[in-house]
Amino acid sequence: MKEHTEHRDVGQVDRPLAVYLRDHFAGATAGLALVRRCRREHAGTPLDTTLAGIEAQIDEDRRSLEDTMARLGVRPSGLKSALGSLGETVGRLKGNGRIISPSPSSPVVELEGLAAGILTKRNLWRSLRAAAPTQSGLDTAELDTLIERATSQLESVLAAHEEAARAAFAAPGALANL
């Protein structure tokens, strides 16, 4: 019954697309929380500088998704968004062999999660681009820009990941160079 009530606001789109958009909005909420946490944990480092621009873009992408959903008559699910944020928080509880301090591999794992989220977001934009001919609320030029931006974000995160992996696994204490 709850699932039916949650989807009553669907206007112009079919339920599968509405569910898909809500799921991605929840993922965008989790991704934004992840990049913000990574920045806090690496404040004042080159990684923080790299992630600052990506954080701003992820926040903008989340707003673009919300605007797209509004044009299609779909409201985000507060429950799914809360679960997305909770999932990001629970993800911090991974075993890393340390009780108090972060492991040198922590940024490697965090950047892998961020890369996975960005790749998923790019797939969202590509899916919406494919659906654009049949959905009047989708702007192909905007989606093309969002696809390009996600690709650029992914390249930046993967470059940072390579540096983090090198630092974490090359030599003890090398993480200080990040």
Secondary structure, DSSP 8 states (H G I E B T S, - for coil): -HHHHHTTT--SS-HHHHHHHHHHHHHHHHHHHHHHHHHHHTTTSHHHHHHHHHHHHHHHHHHHHHHHHHHTT----HHHHHHHHHHHHHHTT---S-SSS--TTHHHHHHHHHHHHHHHHHHHHHHHHHHGGG-TT--HHHHHHHHHHHHHHHHHHHHHHHHHHHHHHHSTTGGGG-
